[in-house]
Amino acid sequence: MVELLTSALLLAGALFTFIGALGLVRLKDFYCRLHAPTKATTLGVGSLLLASALWFSTRGTGLSLHEVLVTLFLFITAPVSAHLLAKAALHLRMKSLAPKPESSTAAT
């Protein structure tokens, strides 16, 4: 049962990490590219670390907390760094390639 859960976490982690890397390469501007590593890749690496913690906790001499601490650090620092990167881009007035929404001002 542990092997099945570890395998599922590894596959999910690999899939999320691949999607995040693909988004980083394929998306057009900075703001869109910022979402790929902060969302998908964080979940992917978190799944891989949880799979590692599960595997080594059941195979080793005791509970493996190193991976859990790294996962916690990752989940805390990724959103903060993404926010600071986006704020710096806004401060530098970096242009977005996304189309601007049309304003719907109806005369009444």
N, C-alpha and C positions, 0 to 999 in steps of 0.2 A: 504494500500500500504506500509506503514511503517513497519507493522508486517511482510509482505512478504520479504522485503529487510533485515530486522533484522534477520529473520529466515535463509535466504540464507547466510548471513555473519556468523551466528553462526555455521551453518552446514559446511561451507567452513573452518572456523577456527578450528572446532573440527577435521575435516578430515586432514588438514595440521598438526595439533599438534600430532595427532595419527601417521601419517606417519613419522614425525620427531622422535617421541619416539621409534617407531618400528625400524627405521634406526639406532638409537643410540644403541639399543640392538642387532640387527642382524648383523651389519657390523663388519668386522673382525679386522681391525687395527685402530690405532689412527687417521690417516689422513682421512680415509674413514668416521669414526665416527664423525669427526669434521664438515662435511657437513650437517649432519642431524639436529642438533639443530640450526645451524646458518642459514640455508636456510628455511627448511620447518616449523620448529617450530616458527621462527620469523614471517613468513607469517601467521601462525595459530593464534598466540597471537595477532598480528596486526589486523587480521579480527575480533577476539573476542572483542578487545578494540574498534574498529570502530562500531561494532554492539551495544556495550554498550553506546558509545557516541551518536549514532543515537537514541537509545531508550530513554535515559534519557533527550536528548535535546527536543524531541517531547512531552514527558510526564511531564517534570519538568517546572520550572518557566522560564528558559532561556537556553541559549546555554551551553552545558556541555563540557568544554575544558580540564578537568583533563585527560580524556582518550586519547585525541589527543596529549597532552604533553607526556604522558607515551609512546604512540606509537612512537612519534618522538625520544624520548630518546632511545627506544629499537632499532629502525632502525639505529641510529647512533652508538650505543655501540656494537651491535652484530658483525658487520664486523670487527671492531677494535679489539675486544677480540679474535675473531677467527684468525685474522692475527697474533696477539701476541702469541697465543697458538701454531700456526704452526711454527712460527719463533723460539720459545723456543724448540720445538721438533726437528727442524732441527739443532739447536745449540747443542742439546744433542745427535745428530746423531742417533735418533730413527729410526729403520728400518721399512720399509713399506713392507707389504705382497703382494702388487700388483705386477704382473709379469712385468718384464722389457721389453720394446719394443726391437725387434731384429733390429740390425743395418744393413741397406741395403747399404753396400759399394760395388759398382760394379767396377770391374777392367776394365778400358777403355784403 
